[in-house]
Structures are given as structure tokens and as C-alpha cells.
């Protein structure tokens, strides 16, 4: 089973010509590759899988998905 986790983009930058960002997952911040979503901006939400942002989503969808994940992980 694969799991993509929603997070909020807090910073966007380039490292060695690769678009990267700092993403907040409910207080836990991680460096994420943003190459697959070139039009992403600070403040937007993404789904991250193994360190790569794979899709963009709105805040409402991100919050709902995070709520559902937490219900499964910690009922």
C-alpha cells in the first residue's frame, strides 16, 4: 500500500537546478521535491509521496484527507 500525505508549502527554492520546498505536515516540516508541480506556490497544499509532491489540492481537501488519515492511524 502506498500513502500520500497532504502538506502545506511554506518555502519554495532551487537546489542544483531542482525545484524544492519546505512542506509542513501538521507541525512536522520536511524538504520535498516540487519538480512534478512546477506552478506550486507558498501557501498551497500538495500530496507528498516518498519525498516528492505528486499533486496539488485545495486547503479544504487537504484538511479532510488529513482528518481521514488520522482516524485510521489513531482511532
Secondary structure, DSSP 8 states (H G I E B T S, - for coil): ----EEEEEEEEEEETTEEEEEEEETTEEEEEE-TT-TT--TT-EEEEETTEEEEEE-HHHHHHHHHHHHHHH--
